[in-house]
Amino acid sequence: MLNTVFVAMYWESVRIEYQKHIGGGVEHGGH
């Protein structure tokens, strides 16, 4: 079973990359 913290960090980085690829448009203005 995967480590929850690892999954959370991985998913966060994936989400950031996804937002960059869709043009960085949807959530502009900080984290």
N, C-alpha and C positions, 0 to 999 in steps of 0.2 A: 504494500500500500504506500502511496506517495506521501511525502512530507507536506503537510498543509502549508507551511511557511514557504517552502520551495515553490509550490503550485501558485501561491498568491503572488510571489515576486515574478514568476515566469509569466503569469497571465497579465500582470500590470505592464510588463515590457511589451508583450504582444499587443495589448490594447493601445499603447502609445504608438507603436509602429503602424498599426491599422489607421489610427487617426491621422498620422502623417501622410499616409498613402491616399486617403480620401480628400486630400488637399489641405489638411490642417484647419478645415473650415468650421466644423460644427462647434468645437469648444475652444474658441480663441479667447485669451484673456487670463491665462494662468492655470495652475494646477489646483 
